Amino acid sequence: MAALTKAEMAEKLFEELGLNKREAKEVVELFFEEVRASLEVNEQVKLSGFGNFDLRDKSQRPGRNPKTGEEIPISARRVVTFRPGQKLKAKVEAYAGPRS
Amino acid sequence: MTKSELIERIASVQPQLSAKDVELAVKLMLEQMAEVLAEGDRIEIRGFGSFSLHYRPPRLGRNPKTGESVELSGKYVPHFKPGKDLKDRVNLGLINEPAAEDE
């Protein structure tokens, strides 16, 4: 199967909740936008059963241009990390691997 | 932000939907995402990021109580890779913060 996208998520809301197609699309869009907006202001997102989106501040560190070998500092940055919740981990652990 | 706060925030900008509908929608979306991963498929949300499974090979572990070594079988764990838009916005959030700590 191809990857799950917003379009399929909206389709599911339309089929199973009876939202109209425009509403379904908007809710899916808002779902991800609200998570982004929260992370943007350095606010952790905790979705129980699924997982947490955390933020980590990294200080500047030395780096290198892999092509030229030239030394350039990698600037301080903030990154998002995802920590899957127990329920999601348990669900996924049971996956037996690609069926061939 | 918790799941219930997320539901409130979506409901507040989507007044034509009841809070109950938004709650059901959020739960359904998370369920669908978990199910897709449990089947070994990926999730790709443009501008947000992608979820996939990473394989952890079998290893020898230890029972912390008895110190006995136990064979742990290989398993899959969920992995999230932030998309460019999310990465940029989060990083801009840092840049735009009033410079509190100058270490």
Backbone of each chain as ProteinMPNN parsed JSONL, in Angstrom:
{"seq_chain_A": "MAALTKAEMAEKLFEELGLNKREAKEVVELFFEEVRASLEVNEQVKLSGFGNFDLRDKSQRPGRNPKTGEEIPISARRVVTFRPGQKLKAKVEAYAGPRS", "coords_chain_A": {"N_chain_A": [[0.847, -1.2, 0.0], [0.425, 2.284, -0.667], [1.789, 5.23, 0.978], [0.087, 6.635, 3.838], [-1.802, 9.571, 3.5], [-2.836, 13.061, 3.879], [-5.125, 13.303, 2.341], [-6.303, 10.753, 2.376], [-6.859, 10.555, 5.045], [-8.763, 12.533, 5.387], [-10.763, 11.483, 3.795], [-11.529, 9.293, 5.3], [-12.685, 10.544, 7.526], [-14.839, 11.675, 6.32], [-16.229, 9.393, 5.439], [-16.625, 7.883, 7.829], [-17.418, 9.616, 9.878], [-19.179, 11.277, 8.776], [-18.648, 13.927, 8.193], [-18.735, 16.736, 5.986], [-17.018, 16.896, 2.785], [-15.402, 19.164, 2.591], [-15.236, 20.107, 5.236], [-14.003, 17.878, 6.404], [-11.519, 17.878, 5.167], [-10.545, 20.31, 6.098], [-10.395, 19.856, 8.88], [-8.44, 17.872, 9.082], [-6.269, 19.27, 8.059], [-6.092, 21.32, 9.968], [-5.519, 19.874, 12.257], [-2.812, 19.04, 11.917], [-1.711, 21.551, 11.589], [-2.184, 22.855, 14.041], [-0.578, 21.338, 15.729], [1.94, 21.928, 14.655], [1.95, 24.712, 15.142], [1.993, 24.812, 17.891], [4.442, 23.575, 18.487], [6.082, 25.397, 17.316], [6.059, 27.548, 19.07], [7.568, 26.564, 21.046], [6.26, 24.683, 22.591], [5.616, 21.638, 23.975], [3.993, 18.727, 22.59], [1.543, 16.522, 23.573], [0.16, 13.562, 22.84], [-1.845, 11.399, 24.058], [-1.491, 7.883, 24.127], [-0.639, 7.866, 21.545], [1.798, 9.435, 21.129], [4.545, 11.654, 22.068], [5.519, 14.882, 20.977], [8.493, 16.378, 21.226], [10.743, 19.106, 22.054], [14.063, 20.046, 21.37], [16.864, 21.893, 22.246], [19.746, 22.562, 20.5], [23.145, 23.22, 20.864], [25.561, 25.308, 19.172], [27.807, 23.58, 16.998], [30.934, 22.189, 15.809], [31.27, 21.683, 12.31], [31.524, 20.264, 9.007], [31.948, 20.934, 5.593], [30.931, 18.469, 3.551], [31.741, 18.131, 0.943], [33.875, 19.902, 0.29], [35.452, 19.739, 2.502], [35.894, 21.808, 4.073], [35.884, 23.609, 7.135], [32.988, 24.436, 8.877], [30.908, 26.077, 11.173], [28.089, 24.464, 12.673], [25.105, 25.913, 13.166], [23.445, 26.925, 16.248], [20.422, 25.299, 17.046], [16.9, 24.458, 17.118], [15.237, 21.433, 17.502], [12.728, 19.005, 16.55], [11.592, 16.149, 18.232], [10.203, 12.867, 18.233], [8.527, 10.902, 20.51], [7.326, 7.812, 20.72], [4.303, 6.627, 22.212], [3.458, 4.199, 24.804], [1.3, 2.603, 23.973], [1.25, 2.836, 21.181], [3.806, 1.872, 20.589], [3.573, -0.797, 21.441], [1.671, -1.702, 19.669], [2.977, -1.563, 17.232], [5.233, -3.124, 17.57], [4.366, -5.664, 17.221], [4.327, -6.024, 14.557], [5.245, -8.053, 11.897], [7.127, -7.732, 9.951], [8.144, -7.089, 6.508], [5.952, -8.638, 4.323], [6.615, -11.095, 2.0]], "CA_chain_A": [[0.0, 0.0, 0.0], [1.152, 3.554, -0.649], [1.761, 5.857, 2.296], [-1.113, 7.375, 4.266], [-1.673, 11.016, 3.313], [-3.951, 13.849, 4.401], [-6.32, 13.044, 1.53], [-6.977, 9.549, 2.867], [-7.362, 10.811, 6.39], [-9.997, 13.287, 5.202], [-11.727, 10.541, 3.238], [-12.01, 8.478, 6.412], [-13.583, 11.38, 8.344], [-16.053, 11.809, 5.503], [-16.949, 8.11, 5.439], [-16.999, 7.333, 9.134], [-18.041, 10.584, 10.785], [-20.185, 12.03, 8.045], [-18.308, 15.328, 7.934], [-18.701, 16.914, 4.535], [-15.634, 16.766, 2.307], [-14.634, 20.375, 2.893], [-14.949, 20.076, 6.681], [-13.051, 16.797, 6.689], [-10.211, 18.334, 4.718], [-10.106, 21.383, 7.002], [-10.052, 19.318, 10.195], [-7.144, 17.199, 8.954], [-5.281, 20.34, 7.902], [-5.959, 22.008, 11.264], [-4.876, 18.958, 13.19], [-1.36, 19.153, 11.778], [-1.308, 22.949, 11.767], [-2.157, 23.18, 15.469], [0.615, 20.703, 16.3], [3.074, 22.763, 14.226], [1.891, 26.022, 15.804], [2.38, 24.595, 19.266], [5.885, 23.317, 18.504], [6.729, 26.639, 16.898], [6.246, 28.411, 20.239], [8.332, 25.779, 22.021], [5.333, 23.993, 23.477], [5.574, 20.201, 23.733], [2.662, 18.212, 22.251], [1.38, 15.188, 24.151], [-1.059, 12.916, 22.35], [-1.792, 10.161, 24.83], [-1.759, 6.683, 23.341], [0.094, 7.937, 20.282], [3.18, 9.791, 21.434], [4.836, 13.057, 22.372], [6.465, 15.634, 20.158], [9.295, 17.183, 22.135], [11.67, 20.046, 21.424], [15.392, 20.042, 21.972], [17.759, 22.947, 21.781], [21.111, 22.087, 20.281], [24.062, 24.355, 20.767], [26.404, 25.311, 17.974], [28.893, 22.599, 17.046], [31.747, 22.262, 14.584], [30.868, 20.806, 11.216], [32.402, 20.291, 7.853], [31.329, 20.77, 4.287], [31.386, 17.144, 3.133], [32.332, 18.174, -0.399], [35.151, 20.61, 0.231], [36.239, 19.464, 3.693], [36.045, 23.08, 4.763], [35.228, 23.625, 8.441], [31.986, 25.487, 9.088], [30.131, 25.744, 12.364], [26.662, 24.185, 12.532], [24.547, 26.892, 14.097], [22.517, 26.475, 17.288], [19.091, 25.12, 16.481], [15.892, 23.732, 17.895], [14.732, 20.33, 16.682], [11.569, 18.258, 17.037], [11.758, 14.696, 18.307], [8.949, 12.17, 18.517], [8.645, 9.734, 21.388], [6.08, 7.048, 20.642], [3.719, 6.2, 23.476], [3.431, 2.753, 25.065], [0.263, 1.926, 23.196], [1.692, 2.775, 19.787], [4.956, 0.967, 20.539], [3.104, -2.179, 21.56], [0.95, -2.023, 18.447], [3.92, -1.658, 16.131], [6.157, -4.211, 17.862], [3.772, -6.914, 16.752], [4.453, -6.121, 13.105], [6.166, -9.172, 11.651], [8.097, -7.443, 8.903], [7.545, -7.082, 5.178], [5.514, -9.938, 3.787], [7.047, -11.191, 0.604]], "C_chain_A": [[0.879, 1.245, 0.0], [1.003, 4.19, 0.729], [0.435, 6.555, 2.572], [-0.85, 8.871, 4.103], [-2.887, 11.727, 3.896], [-5.249, 13.543, 3.65], [-7.067, 11.819, 2.038], [-7.53, 9.733, 4.261], [-8.687, 11.568, 6.31], [-11.111, 12.371, 4.686], [-12.361, 9.699, 4.349], [-12.987, 9.27, 7.302], [-14.915, 11.576, 7.63], [-16.883, 10.53, 5.59], [-17.47, 7.719, 6.814], [-17.664, 8.313, 10.073], [-19.123, 11.389, 10.09], [-19.901, 13.517, 7.95], [-18.382, 15.525, 6.431], [-17.246, 17.039, 4.088], [-14.784, 17.986, 2.656], [-14.253, 20.409, 4.378], [-13.872, 19.05, 7.014], [-11.633, 17.237, 6.327], [-9.655, 19.396, 5.672], [-9.659, 20.848, 8.356], [-8.69, 18.623, 10.147], [-6.024, 18.248, 8.867], [-5.012, 21.022, 9.239], [-5.248, 21.158, 12.298], [-3.35, 19.129, 13.118], [-0.888, 20.588, 11.992], [-1.236, 23.321, 13.246], [-0.946, 22.546, 16.155], [1.855, 21.532, 15.932], [3.12, 24.078, 14.998], [2.345, 25.905, 17.254], [3.899, 24.411, 19.37], [6.671, 24.588, 18.168], [6.962, 27.574, 18.082], [6.867, 27.623, 21.4], [7.436, 25.081, 23.038], [5.272, 22.523, 23.062], [4.134, 19.761, 23.399], [2.555, 16.777, 22.738], [0.065, 14.577, 23.696], [-1.113, 11.525, 22.966], [-2.214, 8.976, 23.974], [-0.97, 6.678, 22.045], [1.566, 8.273, 20.544], [3.33, 11.264, 21.725], [5.783, 13.636, 21.337], [7.193, 16.582, 21.107], [10.22, 18.101, 21.356], [13.002, 19.977, 22.137], [16.232, 21.146, 21.37], [19.172, 22.39, 21.679], [22.019, 23.309, 20.201], [24.903, 24.235, 19.505], [27.506, 24.253, 18.105], [29.692, 22.672, 15.751], [31.249, 21.274, 13.537], [31.822, 20.963, 10.058], [31.559, 20.215, 6.594], [31.841, 19.448, 3.727], [32.062, 17.153, 1.761], [33.722, 18.763, -0.386], [36.04, 20.303, 1.426], [36.44, 20.706, 4.546], [35.292, 23.046, 6.108], [34.244, 24.77, 8.528], [31.159, 25.11, 10.307], [28.677, 25.446, 12.006], [25.979, 25.013, 13.603], [23.647, 26.238, 15.144], [21.141, 26.338, 16.677], [18.168, 24.387, 17.432], [15.32, 22.647, 16.996], [13.558, 19.628, 17.372], [11.942, 16.783, 17.137], [10.414, 14.083, 18.671], [9.243, 10.986, 19.412], [7.34, 8.97, 21.361], [5.604, 6.627, 22.025], [3.702, 4.677, 23.587], [2.48, 2.01, 24.132], [0.688, 1.772, 21.729], [2.865, 1.811, 19.637], [4.504, -0.486, 20.54], [2.435, -2.624, 20.263], [1.919, -2.341, 17.304], [4.888, -2.837, 16.313], [5.667, -5.536, 17.284], [3.921, -7.096, 15.245], [5.568, -7.097, 12.747], [7.221, -8.885, 10.591], [7.449, -7.581, 7.542], [7.171, -8.494, 4.722], [5.934, -10.023, 2.341], [6.448, -12.424, -0.048]], "O_chain_A": [[1.953, 1.253, 0.601], [0.195, 3.747, 1.545], [-0.249, 7.005, 1.653], [0.194, 9.374, 4.516], [-3.84, 11.091, 4.348], [-6.33, 13.524, 4.239], [-8.295, 11.821, 2.128], [-8.548, 9.141, 4.62], [-9.618, 11.287, 7.065], [-12.264, 12.487, 5.103], [-13.563, 9.431, 4.339], [-13.989, 8.728, 7.768], [-15.973, 11.635, 8.256], [-18.096, 10.582, 5.79], [-18.611, 7.279, 6.953], [-18.398, 7.906, 10.973], [-19.893, 12.099, 10.738], [-20.807, 14.299, 7.659], [-18.124, 14.591, 5.672], [-16.352, 17.259, 4.906], [-13.601, 17.862, 2.974], [-13.111, 20.698, 4.733], [-12.957, 19.312, 7.795], [-10.682, 17.004, 7.073], [-8.471, 19.393, 6.009], [-8.671, 21.318, 8.921], [-7.882, 18.769, 11.064], [-4.983, 18.126, 9.513], [-3.862, 21.272, 9.602], [-4.473, 21.661, 13.111], [-2.69, 19.336, 14.137], [0.204, 20.817, 12.514], [-0.319, 24.03, 13.659], [-0.356, 23.144, 17.055], [2.707, 21.804, 16.778], [4.18, 24.509, 15.451], [3.006, 26.801, 17.778], [4.553, 25.009, 20.225], [7.771, 24.812, 18.671], [7.948, 28.312, 18.103], [6.707, 27.974, 22.569], [7.81, 24.912, 24.199], [4.917, 22.208, 21.926], [3.174, 20.365, 23.878], [3.361, 15.921, 22.373], [-1.011, 15.013, 24.108], [-0.499, 10.586, 22.457], [-3.168, 9.057, 23.2], [-0.664, 5.616, 21.504], [2.46, 7.492, 20.218], [2.37, 12.03, 21.641], [6.717, 12.977, 20.882], [6.588, 17.469, 21.709], [10.454, 17.908, 20.163], [13.06, 19.864, 23.361], [16.302, 21.312, 20.153], [19.715, 21.828, 22.63], [21.693, 24.302, 19.55], [24.942, 23.186, 18.862], [28.066, 24.058, 19.183], [29.201, 23.15, 14.729], [30.854, 20.155, 13.865], [32.802, 21.704, 10.13], [30.56, 19.497, 6.552], [33.034, 19.305, 3.456], [32.869, 16.273, 1.461], [34.647, 18.203, -0.974], [37.241, 20.567, 1.39], [37.074, 20.661, 5.6], [34.187, 22.508, 6.188], [34.594, 25.926, 8.291], [30.755, 23.957, 10.458], [28.102, 26.1, 11.137], [26.235, 24.843, 14.795], [23.151, 25.129, 14.942], [20.734, 27.176, 15.872], [18.6, 23.781, 18.412], [14.957, 22.916, 15.851], [13.42, 19.657, 18.595], [12.547, 16.233, 16.216], [9.592, 14.712, 19.337], [10.107, 10.163, 19.107], [6.344, 9.428, 21.921], [6.409, 6.309, 22.9], [3.902, 3.963, 22.604], [2.799, 0.954, 23.585], [0.507, 0.716, 21.124], [2.921, 1.031, 18.686], [4.983, -1.301, 19.751], [2.603, -3.758, 19.814], [1.701, -3.265, 16.521], [5.307, -3.466, 15.34], [6.456, -6.404, 16.911], [3.675, -8.18, 14.715], [6.693, -6.979, 13.234], [8.109, -9.705, 10.359], [6.348, -8.118, 7.418], [7.992, -9.411, 4.743], [5.644, -9.128, 1.547], [6.695, -12.681, -1.226]]}, "seq_chain_B": "MTKSELIERIASVQPQLSAKDVELAVKLMLEQMAEVLAEGDRIEIRGFGSFSLHYRPPRLGRNPKTGESVELSGKYVPHFKPGKDLKDRVNLGLINEPAAEDE", "coords_chain_B": {"N_chain_B": [[0.856, 21.084, 24.874], [-2.004, 19.169, 25.138], [-3.962, 16.269, 24.093], [-6.67, 16.893, 24.545], [-6.543, 19.667, 24.646], [-5.708, 20.19, 22.068], [-7.971, 19.36, 20.691], [-9.8, 21.3, 21.612], [-8.639, 23.602, 20.524], [-8.833, 23.18, 17.78], [-11.597, 23.037, 17.544], [-12.274, 25.637, 18.242], [-11.557, 27.174, 16.064], [-13.134, 26.161, 14.175], [-16.018, 26.601, 14.102], [-18.405, 25.625, 13.058], [-18.482, 22.973, 13.511], [-19.313, 20.576, 16.03], [-17.907, 20.296, 19.347], [-17.801, 17.686, 20.057], [-17.789, 16.325, 17.606], [-15.297, 17.143, 16.652], [-13.673, 16.0, 18.551], [-14.148, 13.261, 18.096], [-13.139, 13.138, 15.529], [-10.395, 13.728, 15.849], [-9.597, 11.586, 17.431], [-10.132, 9.478, 15.696], [-8.36, 10.041, 13.611], [-5.851, 9.701, 14.875], [-6.028, 7.032, 15.547], [-6.208, 5.855, 13.031], [-3.696, 6.528, 12.027], [-2.03, 5.095, 13.781], [-2.824, 2.503, 13.165], [-2.076, 2.216, 10.491], [0.709, 2.331, 10.717], [1.094, 0.065, 12.282], [0.622, -1.853, 10.435], [2.834, -1.752, 8.989], [3.075, 0.223, 7.126], [3.813, 3.512, 5.731], [3.447, 6.978, 6.833], [2.802, 9.974, 5.287], [2.961, 13.295, 5.557], [2.744, 16.19, 4.006], [4.78, 18.991, 4.587], [4.693, 18.603, 7.247], [5.756, 16.09, 8.165], [7.136, 12.713, 8.139], [6.144, 9.424, 9.09], [7.527, 6.319, 9.915], [8.577, 2.856, 10.115], [11.257, 1.673, 12.059], [13.695, -0.86, 12.139], [14.734, -2.833, 14.845], [17.353, -4.832, 15.559], [17.642, -8.276, 16.83], [18.775, -8.721, 20.2], [20.981, -9.308, 23.002], [19.652, -9.046, 26.12], [19.285, -8.022, 29.561], [17.916, -9.327, 32.485], [16.952, -7.078, 34.801], [16.572, -7.589, 37.471], [17.52, -10.191, 38.166], [19.888, -10.357, 36.827], [20.332, -12.114, 34.905], [20.966, -13.096, 31.52], [18.915, -12.397, 28.725], [17.444, -13.356, 25.654], [16.458, -10.987, 23.363], [14.025, -10.539, 20.956], [14.114, -9.34, 17.537], [12.599, -6.214, 16.642], [10.097, -3.803, 15.564], [10.12, -0.254, 15.624], [8.332, 2.85, 15.958], [9.111, 5.683, 13.94], [9.749, 9.154, 13.544], [10.183, 11.631, 11.112], [10.803, 14.914, 10.857], [9.318, 17.252, 8.602], [10.355, 19.726, 6.12], [9.035, 22.231, 6.408], [8.048, 22.154, 9.035], [10.456, 21.845, 10.46], [11.755, 24.27, 9.787], [9.986, 26.181, 10.848], [10.015, 25.633, 13.6], [12.629, 26.135, 14.195], [12.838, 28.81, 13.501], [11.241, 29.783, 15.465], [12.925, 29.598, 17.61], [14.94, 31.4, 16.847], [13.512, 33.76, 16.819], [12.891, 34.18, 19.426], [13.049, 36.209, 22.348], [16.323, 37.002, 23.208], [17.094, 35.292, 25.753], [18.848, 33.565, 27.173], [22.228, 33.98, 27.195], [24.731, 32.324, 26.651]], "CA_chain_B": [[-0.525, 20.921, 24.406], [-2.485, 17.783, 25.241], [-4.966, 15.91, 23.092], [-7.915, 17.65, 24.753], [-6.307, 21.053, 24.243], [-5.693, 20.186, 20.602], [-9.377, 19.294, 20.278], [-10.386, 22.629, 21.87], [-8.098, 24.602, 19.593], [-9.426, 22.949, 16.455], [-13.023, 23.393, 17.634], [-12.461, 27.084, 18.329], [-11.441, 27.791, 14.739], [-14.019, 25.409, 13.285], [-17.233, 26.682, 14.922], [-19.566, 24.909, 12.501], [-18.453, 21.589, 14.001], [-19.442, 20.473, 17.484], [-16.692, 19.828, 20.023], [-17.876, 16.225, 20.025], [-17.331, 15.897, 16.274], [-13.85, 17.358, 16.555], [-13.051, 14.983, 19.401], [-14.2, 11.989, 17.366], [-12.261, 13.238, 14.363], [-9.002, 13.635, 16.294], [-9.344, 10.204, 17.853], [-10.127, 8.639, 14.5], [-7.116, 10.285, 12.87], [-4.734, 9.072, 15.584], [-6.225, 5.585, 15.413], [-5.857, 5.488, 11.658], [-2.239, 6.63, 11.901], [-1.436, 3.968, 14.504], [-3.109, 1.264, 12.44], [-1.25, 2.185, 9.286], [2.066, 1.972, 11.145], [1.076, -1.32, 12.762], [0.633, -2.712, 9.259], [4.132, -1.611, 8.335], [3.046, 1.258, 6.091], [4.288, 4.836, 6.12], [2.535, 8.119, 6.827], [3.526, 11.116, 4.724], [2.177, 14.521, 5.644], [3.586, 17.236, 3.437], [4.915, 20.182, 5.431], [4.723, 18.205, 8.653], [6.797, 15.081, 8.303], [6.714, 11.357, 7.806], [6.306, 8.382, 10.098], [7.806, 5.013, 9.332], [9.072, 1.932, 11.125], [12.671, 1.312, 12.037], [13.907, -2.197, 12.679], [15.752, -3.023, 15.892], [17.732, -6.252, 15.466], [17.615, -9.013, 18.094], [19.964, -8.459, 21.02], [20.971, -9.922, 24.326], [19.333, -8.095, 27.172], [19.508, -8.568, 30.88], [16.866, -9.14, 33.477], [17.583, -6.179, 35.77], [16.441, -8.124, 38.831], [18.337, -11.376, 38.404], [21.155, -10.231, 36.132], [20.351, -13.168, 33.892], [20.811, -12.528, 30.185], [17.755, -12.901, 27.988], [17.466, -13.035, 24.243], [15.332, -10.151, 22.954], [13.883, -10.702, 19.515], [14.077, -8.113, 16.759], [11.273, -5.594, 16.645], [9.965, -2.543, 14.848], [9.721, 0.897, 16.443], [7.898, 3.984, 15.137], [10.095, 6.758, 13.782], [9.21, 10.364, 12.909], [11.157, 12.521, 10.5], [10.114, 16.187, 10.61], [9.41, 17.817, 7.256], [11.087, 20.99, 6.035], [8.245, 23.342, 6.936], [8.039, 22.035, 10.5], [11.821, 22.129, 10.918], [12.034, 25.699, 9.652], [9.164, 26.976, 11.776], [10.477, 25.405, 14.958], [13.924, 26.793, 14.312], [12.568, 30.247, 13.498], [10.719, 30.068, 16.797], [14.109, 29.798, 18.465], [15.624, 32.625, 16.436], [12.69, 34.929, 17.134], [12.691, 34.328, 20.863], [13.922, 37.219, 22.958], [17.55, 36.331, 23.634], [17.089, 35.191, 27.213], [20.109, 32.997, 27.664], [23.409, 34.293, 26.405], [25.775, 31.54, 27.318]], "C_chain_B": [[-0.895, 19.438, 24.501], [-3.52, 17.519, 24.153], [-6.247, 16.73, 23.293], [-7.738, 19.128, 24.407], [-6.278, 21.188, 22.723], [-7.132, 20.19, 20.074], [-10.049, 20.661, 20.466], [-9.925, 23.651, 20.842], [-8.678, 24.423, 18.196], [-10.885, 23.399, 16.473], [-13.208, 24.902, 17.63], [-12.294, 27.773, 16.979], [-12.352, 27.102, 13.726], [-15.427, 25.386, 13.918], [-18.448, 25.946, 14.335], [-19.595, 23.451, 12.933], [-18.601, 21.585, 15.518], [-18.128, 19.976, 18.062], [-16.632, 18.31, 19.976], [-17.367, 15.681, 18.684], [-15.821, 16.031, 16.14], [-13.123, 16.3, 17.38], [-13.018, 13.635, 18.68], [-13.221, 11.997, 16.2], [-10.802, 13.062, 14.773], [-8.677, 12.205, 16.701], [-9.258, 9.257, 16.656], [-8.823, 8.804, 13.708], [-5.941, 9.581, 13.541], [-4.809, 7.55, 15.48], [-5.781, 5.108, 14.034], [-4.333, 5.524, 11.469], [-1.549, 5.448, 12.586], [-1.638, 2.665, 13.744], [-2.235, 1.116, 11.201], [0.176, 1.765, 9.635], [2.128, 0.515, 11.588], [1.065, -2.313, 11.605], [1.936, -2.579, 8.481], [4.154, -0.565, 7.237], [3.51, 2.604, 6.641], [3.17, 5.856, 6.168], [3.336, 9.286, 6.288], [2.639, 12.34, 4.691], [3.049, 15.674, 5.175], [3.605, 18.47, 4.352], [4.962, 19.861, 6.91], [5.84, 17.193, 8.88], [6.279, 13.71, 7.941], [6.992, 10.42, 8.982], [6.589, 7.074, 9.369], [8.269, 4.098, 10.453], [10.566, 1.747, 10.953], [12.83, -0.04, 12.71], [14.987, -2.179, 13.756], [16.115, -4.495, 15.898], [17.69, -6.934, 16.835], [18.878, -8.698, 18.897], [19.842, -9.225, 22.332], [20.675, -8.835, 25.346], [19.601, -8.744, 28.511], [18.29, -8.33, 31.749], [17.457, -8.299, 34.606], [17.512, -6.729, 37.204], [17.438, -9.246, 39.089], [19.71, -11.279, 37.751], [21.325, -11.274, 35.039], [20.231, -12.56, 32.493], [19.661, -13.219, 29.459], [17.87, -12.488, 26.533], [16.236, -12.198, 23.895], [15.224, -10.238, 21.441], [13.874, -9.335, 18.825], [12.674, -7.528, 16.779], [11.278, -4.319, 15.824], [9.555, -1.441, 15.814], [9.318, 2.052, 15.52], [8.984, 5.059, 15.089], [9.444, 7.942, 13.073], [10.346, 11.202, 12.358], [10.445, 13.825, 10.174], [10.328, 16.663, 9.185], [10.038, 19.204, 7.296], [10.324, 22.142, 6.685], [8.243, 23.329, 8.469], [9.412, 22.39, 11.069], [12.096, 23.629, 10.915], [11.254, 26.52, 10.668], [9.646, 26.838, 13.207], [11.791, 26.152, 15.2], [13.774, 28.313, 14.309], [12.014, 30.683, 14.839], [11.86, 30.356, 17.748], [14.772, 31.133, 18.147], [14.848, 33.864, 16.871], [12.428, 35.12, 18.622], [13.563, 35.459, 21.375], [15.133, 36.511, 23.541], [17.653, 36.322, 25.145], [18.439, 34.706, 27.716], [21.227, 33.323, 26.69], [24.583, 33.582, 27.039], [27.024, 31.469, 26.44]], "O_chain_B": [[-0.177, 18.572, 24.0], [-3.901, 18.414, 23.399], [-6.839, 17.206, 22.324], [-8.673, 19.771, 23.929], [-6.76, 22.174, 22.165], [-7.465, 20.921, 19.141], [-10.778, 21.124, 19.588], [-10.713, 24.46, 20.353], [-8.977, 25.401, 17.511], [-11.353, 24.057, 15.543], [-14.188, 25.403, 17.079], [-12.841, 28.856, 16.774], [-12.33, 27.439, 12.542], [-15.962, 24.321, 14.229], [-19.413, 25.678, 15.052], [-20.601, 22.765, 12.751], [-18.088, 22.468, 16.206], [-17.336, 19.327, 17.379], [-15.557, 17.721, 19.869], [-16.616, 14.707, 18.639], [-15.151, 15.157, 15.591], [-12.091, 15.772, 16.964], [-11.991, 12.956, 18.657], [-12.561, 10.997, 15.918], [-10.056, 12.332, 14.12], [-7.618, 11.677, 16.361], [-8.42, 8.356, 16.615], [-8.261, 7.832, 13.205], [-5.13, 8.941, 12.871], [-3.791, 6.872, 15.344], [-5.081, 4.105, 13.893], [-3.762, 4.646, 10.824], [-0.606, 4.871, 12.045], [-0.74, 1.825, 13.682], [-1.724, 0.036, 10.905], [0.778, 0.948, 8.939], [3.1, -0.185, 11.304], [1.448, -3.471, 11.768], [2.117, -3.214, 7.442], [5.13, -0.463, 6.495], [3.587, 2.805, 7.853], [2.087, 5.641, 5.623], [4.433, 9.564, 6.774], [1.693, 12.423, 3.907], [3.981, 16.083, 5.868], [2.562, 18.922, 4.824], [5.236, 20.734, 7.734], [6.747, 17.414, 9.683], [5.141, 13.553, 7.496], [7.938, 10.604, 9.748], [5.976, 6.766, 8.347], [8.345, 4.514, 11.609], [11.071, 1.673, 9.833], [12.185, -0.33, 13.718], [16.039, -1.565, 13.576], [15.269, -5.333, 16.211], [17.701, -6.267, 17.87], [19.932, -8.436, 18.319], [18.776, -9.71, 22.711], [21.376, -7.826, 25.415], [20.083, -9.874, 28.586], [17.708, -7.245, 31.737], [18.367, -8.754, 35.299], [18.326, -6.355, 38.049], [18.122, -9.251, 40.113], [20.608, -12.048, 38.094], [22.338, -11.304, 34.34], [19.475, -11.609, 32.299], [19.461, -14.43, 29.559], [18.341, -11.393, 26.224], [15.105, -12.637, 24.102], [16.206, -10.035, 20.727], [13.652, -8.307, 19.465], [11.688, -8.251, 16.916], [12.334, -3.819, 15.437], [8.743, -1.662, 16.712], [9.885, 2.218, 14.44], [9.68, 5.304, 16.074], [8.683, 7.763, 12.122], [11.34, 11.454, 13.039], [9.572, 13.849, 9.306], [11.411, 16.49, 8.626], [10.229, 19.783, 8.366], [10.903, 22.936, 7.426], [8.416, 24.366, 9.109], [9.517, 23.141, 12.039], [12.596, 24.188, 11.891], [11.794, 27.444, 11.277], [9.682, 27.82, 13.948], [12.019, 26.717, 16.27], [14.488, 29.018, 15.022], [12.271, 31.794, 15.303], [11.772, 31.249, 18.591], [15.121, 31.898, 19.046], [15.433, 34.882, 17.242], [11.815, 36.107, 19.029], [14.682, 35.652, 20.901], [14.993, 35.536, 24.281], [18.227, 37.231, 25.745], [19.081, 35.336, 28.557], [21.165, 32.979, 25.509], [25.324, 34.146, 27.844], [28.016, 30.851, 26.827]]}, "name": "protein", "num_of_chains": 2, "seq": "MAALTKAEMAEKLFEELGLNKREAKEVVELFFEEVRASLEVNEQVKLSGFGNFDLRDKSQRPGRNPKTGEEIPISARRVVTFRPGQKLKAKVEAYAGPRSMTKSELIERIASVQPQLSAKDVELAVKLMLEQMAEVLAEGDRIEIRGFGSFSLHYRPPRLGRNPKTGESVELSGKYVPHFKPGKDLKDRVNLGLINEPAAEDE"}
